[in-house]
């Protein structure tokens, strides 16, 4: 984690200093001479080298626990695959805002397959929740879309009792063994009861989508930002879970690091060395500091070092003139541990009791001793930590 943070911090400061010096008319080659190492093929006339100094952790809690991330999206592994290509996922607040506040992709499970080290495909399974099933006749009903095999959950409403396949109903299959969406009931519904269904259906596969290490993709799945690291592997698979409303998606652990960076300024001209050092320090402390603090990068202190000389040409009595300064910056760090299990329905019965009830007639079920109740009577509530209630983080709510 330390070297990941310091490498990112160095890249950020190098990028900012290159942007600043690109507008100076007296040092046109300066942007290319600002680097993280002395990796010059030939020593330049002037330049800046950014190096890592030291770092120390700043703990915000004993176990670094921050809270529960509440989001539309979460990351999940696919069984028997390493699942290391995507480092983390976030919801894209810009895309949500452009879609009038609604998440732009339908809820479901979006499977990603890395077909190459630089490309992937997306296979979606779209969620359908609480669909009111159309009753064709007393024993036949029809879903709006053909479900993916094994995903159908059928409920008798208004009590919300789950019906069992091959006991209460059968699902009609076509010649290839895929469901057609037709449901055949074993017994007709009575007392004005209706059917509701939850299922998933196969969406349109998209791709190939190009990827690059240490970059994020926000176009493959509208509304989802996927960050890829250095562990992209051909054949790897992962899943992005998208929901229709924000719900707990991950546990967040985090804190702060206090890092120090050292800057070596070198020049063949002593006046140029002093000017480069002074203007760089003034820009960092006076301009860049106020801008970066809004991003969680807090420049705490800038200190100037001494000057030195380095022989360039002993015969011609020519020197490099060097100076240095350092700064201390604090930055946040966090990791998200995905939560892949979601509560959709709750029943106060065991699986065996449910199958037993499904096989009974209405008359026998009336005498069966159970404690069937509506979900609202179960007193189920989402676990939330009141200490973190209302905190906003990266367009996702932490509670």
Secondary structure, DSSP 4 states (H G I P E B T S, - for coil): -HHHHHHHHHHHHHHHHHHHHTT-TT-TTTGGGEESSS--SS--SEEEEEEEEEEEEE-SSTT-EEEEEEEEEEEEEPTTS---SEEEEEE-HHHHHHTTTS-SS-SEEEEEEEEETTEEEEEEEEEEEEEE-EE-SSSEEE-SSPPPTT--EEEEETTTEEEPBTTTEEEEE-TTS-EEEEEEESS---TT-EEEEEEEEE---EEEEE--TTEEE-TTTTTEEEEE-S---TT-EEEEEEEEEEEEEEEEEEEEEEEEEEEEEEESSHHHHHHHHHHHHHHIIIIIHHHHGGGTEEEEEEEEEEEEEEEEETTTTEEEEEEEEEEEEEEEEEEEEE---------SS-HHHHHHHHHS-HHHHHHS------GGGG-------GGGTTEEETTEEE-
